[in-house]
Each structure stands twice: as C-alpha cells, then as structure tokens.
C-alpha cells in the first residue's frame, strides 16, 4: 500500500512531510480530490482522525495524524537518515528544536494569525502578548543562528524542515521586512532554507509579506427567523393580527408610573465654567500656522483652573512596547474607548522614540478637579497608566503641557514616533 497523504496543497503543516519525503526519497501520494471542509468531515476521514484535522497519513500499518509525528515517521522510513543526525546527541538536539519551533514559534504565530483571519476573537492585548512572546523566541533563535548555518550539525535536519515551515506563515502573512530585520540571522536562515532545492520544489517562490494581513471579521450567521421562505402561490390570506388585550386603566387614586428621567452626569451639575471646551477644540483644529502664538496662547487664555484640571499620564509597561505598530494600535484603542468622555475631555497622546522600546506619555484636560469617576470605572486602560495632576503654578510643568499640545519635537530629548489627539 502506498502512503496516502490527506491534506491541502498549501498548508504549512503539510509542507513538513512533503519536504521530509523529498530529502528521504520516500514516495507520498496526495489523496485525490481532497477538499478541505468536505473531505475531512466524511465518516471515513473521521475514523482516521476523530477531530477531523489535517494532515493525516495512511500507512500500511494504520493512519497517523499530527504533522510533526507524520514528518518523523516519513523520516524514519529511511535507515540512517541524516535528517535525524549522526549521533544520539544530534537526535536529542533535533527533537529539542522541533519542540522549540512548535511551542515557542508556531504557537505564538498562530495566536497572532488566527484572530486576524476570523478564527478567534481579536483582542489587541492578546495580540500584543503573542508578538512579545514571539519576539523573545526569535531572539533566542537569532542568537543560536549567529554562529550556526543550520540548527543542528552542518546540514539540513528535520529540525530545520519543521522550524522553517512554522516560520513560513509568519514571513508570508505577518512579519514584514521591518519586523524581521531585528533578527538578521533568522532572516538569513529562512531564505537559505526556502531556496534549498527540496524546499523550493514544494514551496515554490516565497515572498515576504509587505504588510501585516488585515483583520477579517467572521461574518455573522443570519438568524433563523430572518430567513425568507418561498411564498406558496395559493397561500391563503393571513388572519387579521389578534389585538393585544388593552392594559387595565389605573384605578381611582392610582397613577401610571411616569418614565424615570435619565440621571444627569455629575459633571453637568458642576458650576458653569468660563472655559468653553468646544471653543478650545475648534481653535486647536483650525490653527495651521504660528501654533505656539495662536493656539497655545489661546489655550492658556481660555483655561479655567476652577472648572477643569490637567493630568499627565505615563504608560506603566513601556518596556513591552517593542513593536511600533502594536504600540500605535494600543494608543488608538485607548482613545476609542475614551469616546464616552468626549463631551468632557481633551487629550494628547505621544509615542516617543525612534527605537524600541517606545515610551507612551499623555496629557489630558478633564472637566472638574478629579479624573471623572465614570471614566475610571468604564475605561480599563486608565489603570495601565500612572496619573499625575498638573500644577500650573510650576512653570516647568506648564511648559511641558504646552509642548505636548503642540507636538514639540524633540520631546524631552527624543523624537516623536507619533502624536494622537482626542478632541
């Protein structure tokens, strides 16, 4: 019986076995007419893998599932296969890097990738954690490859095949040149591997992602009640809609309960302020030249320290801001979640630095003398920052406020990566 491989042709987990087979001289036949989502749901397939995942290899001794296990099996079919090294320690190191590629690279890449294709809920903090963990793994891999062409020994092993296939999704969908340039030895290694003849025969030409793939929202399923049923030709007229029984009138001495008025925001109950927030926002938006002389002077002329307060904020975890676009997305998400305070606040958020880790600092103008309680209660980002009330009698703090409003650069000796305004 030939080895029958049930898998899609463009699945990185399938590539592991197909490349190993090329190196080992083992013939593996792709199951004819395999269709993902159909073939793997049949009773015959589910007997081979009860959870319906691919790939699956049919062998004379029974089926095997899980991509690494299949690649190991195919490699073992050739006696003294150099893909498994030439000594016991080589074998141990190959297994070590296979585990590393699965647990430290593939797992974190999938945590980044799956939410973006709609197969998991997209949560920016989870994506940020996945990228941070991935970068830690790539740092370790980069350090090893600084003095090694291959992972183990002086030629391609199964560890190289599995690691390269796990990196494939990252390089082709997520990790742009600006991302991978931080790991030059990993870059050199990946391009060396994918251009080996046995790799290239299976992978073809590999191109690096020019941008991170966009987030794809999973389409919601239409509700059953919303489905339109075909109307029969001789459908009888619908019965008149039954009238709902009239609500009993209140008895004598009893009144209908009036709808309760929506409670006012406590900030609306504060004494009137001479500062009209919309006037300041309009001045900020419309000032295109001489910003310091027009907008900044106008701000201090308008500012009412009795009706408003100014606050500096500093992100508590700046050491985690190692990826520029993730840091910018983090700040953008914070501003979106602050929308509930738009009527009562103005803010500037600065992302500082030309190299990671990037610093995130902000300035906020709030109605009242404290940060509004409803903002603290409803915007979870607030607890991620250290907050300090501005003392405008301190000229140094006052100048810092002015610099943050006008995006002064360099700010505190460093260039601005970006500046975002909430208004």
matplotlib code that plots the C-alpha trace (Angstrom):
import matplotlib.pyplot as plt

x = [0.0, 1.3, 1.5, -1.6, -1.4, -4.7, -4.1, -4.4, -1.6, -0.9, -0.9, 2.4, 1.9, 1.6, 4.9, 6.8, 6.0, 6.4, 9.8, 11.0, 9.8, 11.9, 15.0, 14.4, 13.4, 10.0, 7.1, 4.0, 0.8, -1.7, -5.2, -7.1, -9.7, -9.1, -11.3, -10.8, -14.0, -15.6, -13.2, -12.1, -15.7, -16.5, -17.0, -14.0, -11.7, -13.1, -12.1, -8.5, -8.6, -11.7, -11.4, -11.2, -8.0, -5.3, -2.9, -3.4, -1.1, -2.5, 0.2, 0.1, 0.1, -2.7, -3.3, -1.1, -2.2, -0.4, 2.1, 5.3, 4.5, 3.9, 7.2, 9.1, 7.5, 8.4, 12.0, 12.4, 11.4, 15.0, 17.7, 20.4, 18.6, 20.9, 17.7, 18.0, 21.7, 24.6, 24.7, 22.4, 23.2, 22.3, 19.0, 18.3, 19.1, 16.9, 14.0, 14.8, 14.5, 11.3, 9.7, 11.0, 9.6, 6.2, 5.9, 7.7, 7.3, 4.3, 2.1, 2.7, 2.4, -1.0, -2.1, -1.3, -2.6, -5.9, -7.7, -6.8, -8.4, -11.6, -10.9, -10.6, -11.8, -9.4, -8.2, -5.4, -3.8, -3.7, -2.1, 0.5, 1.3, 1.6, 4.0, 6.1, 6.4, 7.2, 10.0, 11.5, 11.6, 13.1, 15.8, 16.8, 16.8, 18.7, 21.4, 21.8, 22.0, 24.6, 27.2, 25.3, 24.1, 21.8, 20.1, 22.0, 25.3, 26.4, 23.5, 19.7, 17.9, 14.2, 14.5, 15.3, 12.3, 9.8, 11.2, 11.2, 7.6, 6.5, 8.2, 6.5, 3.2, 4.9, 7.1, 4.4, 1.4, 2.6, 6.3, 7.3, 10.8, 10.9, 9.8, 12.3, 15.2, 15.6, 16.6, 19.1, 20.4, 16.8, 16.2, 19.4, 18.4, 14.8, 15.8, 18.6, 16.2, 13.4, 15.8, 17.2, 16.1, 14.0, 12.2, 11.7, 10.2, 7.4, 7.1, 7.8, 8.8, 8.3, 7.6, 7.7, 4.6, 4.7, 2.2, 0.6, -2.6, -5.7, -8.2, -11.1, -14.3, -16.1, -19.5, -22.4, -24.8, -28.3, -30.9, -33.3, -36.3, -34.8, -34.6, -37.1, -39.2, -40.6, -44.2, -46.7, -48.7, -52.1, -51.2, -54.4, -54.7, -53.2, -55.6, -56.0, -53.5, -55.0, -55.4, -53.5, -55.7, -55.8, -53.8, -56.1, -56.5, -55.3, -58.0, -59.1, -56.4, -53.8, -51.5, -49.5, -45.8, -44.0, -40.8, -37.8, -35.7, -32.2, -29.8, -27.5, -23.8, -22.3, -20.1, -23.2, -24.1, -20.8, -20.9, -20.6, -17.0, -15.7, -13.9, -16.0, -14.4, -15.7, -14.2, -10.8, -11.2, -12.2, -9.1, -6.8, -8.2, -8.2, -4.7, -2.4, 0.5, 2.1, 0.7, 2.6, 1.5, -2.1, -3.3, -1.1, -1.6, -5.4, -5.4, -3.9, -6.2, -9.3, -8.1, -10.2, -8.4, -11.5, -13.7, -11.1, -7.9, -4.9, -3.3, -0.1, -0.2, 2.7, 2.2, 3.4, 4.7, 6.8, 9.4, 6.8, 6.4, 8.8, 6.7, 5.9, 2.5, 1.3, 2.2, 0.3, -2.7, -2.6, -2.9, -5.5, -7.6, -7.4, -8.6, -11.5, -12.6, -12.4, -15.2, -17.6, -15.8, -15.6, -18.0, -15.9, -12.2, -9.4, -6.3, -2.9, -1.0, 2.6, 4.5, 8.2, 11.4, 13.0, 13.9, 12.1, 11.0, 8.8, 7.5, 3.8, 3.0, -0.1, -1.8, -5.5, -7.8, -10.9, -13.9, -13.8, -10.9, -10.5, -10.5, -14.2, -15.2, -17.3, -14.1, -12.2, -15.0, -15.6, -12.3, -10.0, -7.0, -6.9, -5.3, -2.4, -1.1, 0.4, -1.6, -0.3, -2.2, -0.5, 0.5, 0.1, 1.9, 5.0, 6.4, 8.3, 5.1, 3.2, 5.8, 5.5, 1.8, 2.4, 4.9, 2.6, -0.3, 1.8, 3.7, 7.0, 10.0, 12.3, 10.2, 12.3, 15.3, 13.7, 11.9, 8.2, 7.1, 3.5, 1.2, -2.6, -5.2, -8.6, -11.0]
y = [0.0, 3.5, 6.3, 8.4, 11.9, 13.7, 17.4, 20.6, 21.6, 25.0, 24.0, 24.7, 21.6, 19.5, 21.0, 19.4, 15.9, 16.6, 18.2, 15.4, 12.9, 14.7, 14.5, 10.9, 9.5, 8.4, 8.4, 10.1, 10.4, 13.2, 12.0, 12.7, 15.4, 16.3, 19.3, 21.0, 21.3, 18.4, 15.5, 15.8, 15.7, 12.3, 9.2, 7.6, 10.5, 10.8, 7.1, 8.1, 11.3, 11.7, 15.5, 16.0, 17.9, 17.6, 16.3, 12.6, 9.9, 6.5, 3.8, 0.0, -0.2, 2.4, 6.1, 8.8, 12.3, 15.4, 17.0, 16.5, 12.9, 12.3, 14.0, 11.9, 8.7, 9.5, 10.4, 7.1, 5.1, 5.7, 3.9, 6.1, 9.2, 12.2, 14.2, 12.7, 13.5, 11.1, 10.6, 10.4, 14.0, 15.1, 13.3, 15.0, 18.4, 17.9, 16.9, 19.9, 22.4, 20.6, 21.2, 24.8, 25.5, 24.2, 25.6, 28.9, 29.9, 28.2, 28.7, 32.4, 32.9, 31.2, 33.4, 36.4, 34.9, 33.1, 36.2, 38.1, 35.5, 35.4, 32.0, 33.5, 36.7, 39.6, 41.3, 43.8, 43.0, 39.3, 40.1, 42.3, 39.5, 37.0, 39.3, 39.9, 36.2, 35.5, 38.1, 36.6, 33.2, 34.8, 36.5, 33.1, 31.5, 34.5, 34.1, 30.4, 31.1, 33.8, 31.0, 28.2, 27.8, 25.0, 24.3, 21.0, 20.0, 21.1, 20.1, 20.1, 18.1, 17.5, 20.4, 22.8, 21.5, 21.9, 25.2, 26.7, 25.5, 27.0, 30.3, 30.2, 31.6, 34.5, 35.5, 35.3, 36.9, 38.7, 39.5, 42.4, 43.3, 46.0, 43.3, 40.6, 43.0, 42.9, 39.2, 39.2, 35.6, 34.3, 36.2, 34.7, 31.2, 31.3, 32.5, 29.9, 27.1, 28.1, 28.3, 24.8, 22.6, 20.2, 23.1, 25.0, 22.0, 22.1, 25.7, 27.4, 31.0, 32.5, 36.2, 38.1, 40.0, 43.7, 44.5, 42.7, 41.0, 42.9, 41.8, 39.8, 39.8, 36.5, 37.0, 36.6, 33.9, 35.1, 34.3, 31.5, 33.8, 36.2, 33.6, 34.2, 31.2, 31.0, 32.1, 29.4, 30.5, 29.8, 30.9, 31.9, 35.4, 35.8, 36.1, 39.5, 40.2, 39.5, 42.5, 42.6, 42.9, 46.5, 47.4, 47.9, 51.5, 52.6, 52.6, 55.7, 57.3, 55.4, 57.0, 55.4, 55.4, 58.0, 57.0, 57.8, 60.7, 59.7, 60.7, 63.6, 63.2, 64.6, 66.8, 68.5, 69.6, 71.5, 75.3, 76.8, 77.3, 80.3, 77.7, 76.5, 73.2, 73.2, 76.7, 75.3, 72.2, 74.5, 76.7, 73.7, 72.2, 75.4, 76.7, 75.7, 78.2, 80.1, 77.3, 78.5, 82.1, 81.4, 78.0, 77.7, 81.3, 80.8, 77.7, 79.5, 82.4, 80.1, 77.7, 77.7, 76.0, 76.0, 74.3, 72.0, 70.1, 68.9, 65.5, 63.9, 60.1, 57.7, 54.1, 51.7, 49.0, 50.9, 48.1, 46.0, 48.5, 46.7, 46.7, 50.1, 49.4, 47.4, 50.4, 52.7, 50.4, 50.3, 54.0, 54.2, 51.7, 53.7, 56.8, 54.9, 53.6, 57.2, 58.2, 58.2, 61.3, 63.3, 65.9, 66.5, 66.0, 66.8, 64.7, 64.3, 61.0, 60.9, 57.8, 58.7, 57.3, 56.2, 52.7, 50.3, 50.2, 53.2, 55.4, 56.4, 59.6, 61.7, 64.9, 65.1, 68.0, 66.9, 68.8, 69.1, 68.7, 65.0, 62.4, 61.6, 58.5, 57.1, 57.2, 55.3, 52.8, 52.1, 52.6, 49.8, 51.4, 54.0, 51.6, 50.9, 54.5, 56.4, 59.7, 63.0, 66.2, 69.2, 72.1, 75.1, 77.3, 75.3, 76.9, 73.8, 71.7, 74.4, 74.4, 70.7, 71.0, 73.5, 71.2, 68.2, 70.1, 71.4, 68.1, 69.8, 67.8, 66.6, 66.0, 65.5, 64.9, 62.2, 62.2, 61.6, 58.4, 59.6, 62.1, 61.4, 63.9, 63.2, 66.1]
z = [0.0, -0.9, 1.6, 1.1, 2.4, 3.2, 3.3, 1.4, -1.0, 0.6, 4.3, 6.1, 8.2, 5.0, 3.8, 6.7, 5.5, 1.7, 2.2, 4.5, 1.9, -0.8, 1.3, 2.3, -1.1, 0.2, -2.2, -0.7, -2.7, -2.1, -1.6, -4.9, -5.0, -1.3, -0.4, 3.0, 4.9, 2.9, 2.7, 6.3, 7.5, 6.0, 8.2, 6.5, 7.4, 11.0, 11.5, 10.9, 12.9, 15.2, 15.3, 11.6, 11.4, 8.7, 7.8, 8.1, 6.5, 5.6, 6.0, 5.7, 9.5, 10.0, 9.9, 11.6, 12.4, 13.8, 11.3, 13.4, 14.0, 10.3, 9.3, 11.9, 10.5, 6.9, 8.0, 9.9, 6.8, 5.5, 7.5, 9.0, 7.6, 8.0, 8.7, 12.2, 12.7, 13.2, 16.9, 20.0, 21.0, 17.4, 17.7, 21.1, 19.8, 16.7, 18.9, 21.1, 18.2, 16.9, 20.3, 20.4, 16.9, 17.9, 21.4, 21.1, 17.5, 15.9, 19.0, 19.2, 15.4, 15.5, 18.4, 16.1, 12.9, 13.8, 15.2, 12.0, 9.8, 11.9, 13.6, 17.1, 18.8, 18.0, 21.2, 20.9, 24.3, 23.4, 20.0, 21.7, 24.2, 21.3, 19.4, 22.6, 23.2, 19.6, 19.6, 22.7, 20.8, 17.7, 19.8, 21.2, 17.7, 16.3, 18.9, 18.1, 14.3, 14.8, 14.8, 13.1, 9.5, 10.4, 13.7, 14.3, 12.7, 9.2, 7.0, 6.9, 9.5, 10.4, 12.9, 10.0, 8.0, 10.8, 12.0, 8.5, 7.8, 11.1, 10.2, 6.8, 7.9, 9.7, 6.8, 4.2, 6.2, 9.3, 9.6, 7.3, 6.5, 9.2, 11.7, 10.7, 10.3, 14.1, 13.6, 10.8, 11.4, 11.4, 8.1, 6.5, 7.8, 6.5, 3.0, 2.9, 3.7, 1.4, -1.5, -1.0, -4.0, -2.0, -0.2, -3.3, -5.1, -2.5, -1.5, -4.9, -4.8, -1.4, -1.0, 2.3, 3.5, 2.6, 5.3, 8.2, 7.0, 7.9, 10.5, 8.9, 10.8, 10.8, 9.1, 11.5, 10.8, 9.9, 12.5, 11.6, 11.9, 9.4, 6.6, 3.9, 3.0, -0.5, -0.5, -1.9, -4.9, -3.3, 0.1, 1.9, 3.3, 6.7, 9.5, 11.0, 13.7, 17.0, 19.1, 22.3, 25.4, 26.5, 29.5, 32.5, 33.4, 36.7, 39.4, 41.1, 43.2, 41.3, 38.6, 35.9, 36.6, 34.6, 32.9, 35.1, 33.7, 32.7, 35.6, 34.7, 34.5, 37.8, 35.6, 34.2, 37.7, 38.3, 38.4, 35.0, 33.7, 31.7, 29.5, 26.6, 25.7, 22.1, 21.5, 22.5, 20.3, 17.4, 17.9, 18.1, 14.9, 12.9, 13.8, 11.0, 11.5, 14.4, 16.7, 19.8, 19.4, 18.4, 19.8, 22.9, 23.9, 23.3, 25.5, 28.5, 28.0, 28.0, 30.7, 33.8, 36.7, 38.8, 36.2, 34.7, 35.6, 33.7, 34.1, 32.9, 32.2, 31.7, 30.5, 33.2, 30.9, 28.3, 28.3, 26.5, 23.6, 21.3, 18.1, 16.7, 15.0, 18.1, 20.3, 18.0, 17.9, 21.7, 22.0, 19.2, 21.1, 24.3, 22.5, 21.0, 24.5, 25.8, 23.5, 26.4, 27.8, 24.6, 25.9, 29.0, 27.9, 25.5, 25.3, 23.6, 23.5, 22.4, 21.3, 21.8, 20.5, 17.2, 18.5, 20.8, 23.5, 22.8, 25.5, 25.7, 27.5, 27.6, 28.6, 29.5, 30.2, 32.3, 33.5, 37.2, 39.7, 39.5, 36.8, 36.2, 38.1, 35.2, 33.1, 35.7, 36.0, 32.4, 30.6, 31.7, 30.0, 32.8, 35.2, 32.8, 33.3, 36.1, 36.6, 38.0, 38.3, 36.7, 39.0, 36.7, 39.2, 38.3, 35.1, 34.1, 34.2, 32.4, 29.6, 29.4, 28.9, 26.0, 24.4, 24.5, 23.0, 20.1, 19.5, 20.2, 19.0, 20.2, 23.3, 26.4, 24.2, 21.9, 18.5, 18.3, 16.6, 16.6, 18.3, 18.6, 19.6, 21.4, 20.8]

ax = plt.figure().add_subplot(projection="3d")
ax.plot(x, y, z, "-o")
ax.set_aspect("equal")
plt.show()
